Amino acid sequence: MGEKNSASVARTAAVVTVSDRAAAGVYEDATGPAVSALLVGRGYEVVRALVVPDERAEIESALVHAAERDVALVVTCGGTGLSPRDVTPEATAAVCERMVPGIGEAMRAASMCVTSRACLSRATAGIRGRTLIVNLPGSPRAATENLEAVIDPIGHGLDTLRGGPMSCAR
């Protein structure tokens, strides 16, 4: 971990928090700002951060909107559990052209070292155009731990996806 971003300029990112209660103003979103801070610390420019309710159409719209604006990385926070309202993985799959299952698998594997409940996460990842979309859990701690587990491979994946240097050997 700790590899520097290989891009000479900051990569763009959008953070979409998926939460009925935060969207309704019941509480302030803490996860989106925590994830944004992590991304900025890793050289990303967070160009958009928003909160949407656990409504599949609104999640899909936010993801499509970011991809249409050529945002390199879209990170969702929340909606990856077993609740009937948790539909973020389905919304992600619906808008992606190709899936990247290894990202979710790596996050779950890393999280299993922290909590046995990590296996209940349905987080996924996929590609729409030149945009990589990654689902994270809804709590600030779990979201940042999961993102830390995959942030370096994501950087390499974005290089590949966006036509940058492709050095698979380390």
N, C-alpha and C positions, 0 to 999 in steps of 0.2 A: 504494500500500500504506500501511498504518498507520492506516487509518480506524478510528475508535472504534466499538465495538459500539453500535448504535442503541437497543438494549433498555435500559430503565431498571434492570433487575435482571439479574444474571448468568444467562446461558443455561446449561442443564445439558448435560453431555457424559459419555460413557462411552468408555473406551479399551480395546479388545480386541486383545491381542497374540496372533497366531496363529503358534505355533512348537512343533514337536515337542520340540526340545531344551530350550527354556526351560520348557515344561510339565513335562518330566521332571526338571528341576533340573540338567541338564548345565551350563548357564550361567545367569547372572542376566539377566533381561530389561532391556535398556538403552533400547530403543526406546519402549516404553510410557511410562516416566517422562519421556523427552525430549519426546514429543508432549503429555503431560499438562502439563508445564511451559509449553510454548508456548501451549496452550489457556488455562491460568490467566492467563498474561501478557496474553492478549487478552480477558479478562473472562469466561471460561467457568468454571463450577463443575464440576469433574470429580467426579461422584458415584459412579463405579465404574470400577475398572481391574482387569483380569483377564487371565490367560494361559490359552489353550486350545491343544490340539494341532491339527495339520493334519487334523482330522476334520470332514467337512462337517456332520454332525449336531450336533456340539458348537458349531461356529461359528454355525450357524443358530439353535440354542437361545440362545446368548448375545445374538444380534441381536434375536430375538423378545422375550426377557426385558427388554431395555432399552426396546424400543418399547412394550411393555405397561406399563412404568412411566413412560411419557411423557417419556423423555429426549429432548431436542431434537436432539442430534447424537451419533451413534455413529461412532467412527473405528476402523477395523481397521488393524493393522500387521502386514504379512507375508502370505505365501501368494498373491502376485499374479504370480509368475513363471511359468516354463515347466516346472518340475519336476512330475512326476506327482502329487506330494503337494500342490501349490499349487492349492487349490480355493476360496479365499476369494471370488473373483468369482462363482463358481457358487453358493456359499452365499448370497451377497448377493442375486443375481438371484432365487433361489428364494423368499426371504422378502419381497421388495419388490413393491409394487403398481404402481409407476411407476419408470422408470429416468431418471437425469439424466446422459446421456452426456457432456455438455460439461465436467463436472468432471474426469473421467478424461482427456479430450482436452486440457484446459488444463494439467493436471499433466504429461502427457507432453510437450507442447510446451515448457513451461518447463524440464523436465529435459533435453531434447535439447540445450539450451545448455550443459549441464554434462557430459553423457555421451551418446554415440551409442547406448548400450545402453538408454536410456530407452524406446525404441520397443518393447522386449520386455515392458514392463509391461502387464498385463491389468487393472489397477485400474479399478474402476467405481464408480458411486454410484447410489443409488436411495432411494425414499421408502416407508416403511411407516407408515401412519397419519399422525401429525404428526412423525415422526422421520426425519431425513436420515441415511443411512448412507453413509460414504465410506471406500473402501479406500486404504491407503497402502502403500508398500514396507516391507520388514522392517528395513532398517538405520536407525539413528538419524539419520544425516545425510540420507539420501534421504527418509525419512519427514517430517522437519521441513522440508526444502526443498520437497517437494511440497505439504505443508499450507500453508506460507507463500504459495505460488503461488495458492491458491484461498480463503484464509481470509476475505478481504473479500467476495467474491461469495457465499460460504457464509452470511455474516451476513445479507446481503440476502435470500437464499433462505429462510433461517429466518424472517425477518420475514414474508415472503409466505406461507410454509407455515403459520405459526402465527397468521395473521390480524392481524399488526402493520401498521405504516405501509408503504404500497406506493408508493414514489417511485422509479420506474425512471429518471427523468431525473436527471442529475448536475448 
